[in-house]
Amino acid sequence: MADPQPTPLAPGNGAPDDVTAVDEQALELRSSGKSFSSIAKALGLERAHDANEAFIRALRRRAPKARKVIREAEAGRLEALATKVRARDDLTPEQTKKRLRSVERLRQTLMMD
């Protein structure tokens, strides 16, 4: 099955319907296992952080039961990412701490309503 080909959101073209569509695409791509960096590229966003924000907006529009399911799946992805970071021996202790802090920030954002 081919990866979905989302329509990019051009900078400055942030009409509410466009933003909602991008948010939904971000959630769909993240749910399929894509990184926030690859989602940003696919959607024409500037940074991985922008893709994470789109994912969170789409998540918050879901009904409570759906949010719970999505959050649990995302928490699993973040735990797997943290495990990979801890296992890397090519990072300095400072680099490891920095990356783990980033994962923790993603977890905190995920759990906020």
ABEGO torsion letter per residue (X at the ends): XBBBBBBBBBBGBABAAAAAAAAAAAAAAAAAGBBAAAAAAAAGBABAAAAAAAAAAAAAABBAAAAAAAAAAAAAAAAAAAAAAAABAABBAAAAAAAAAAAAAAAAAAABX
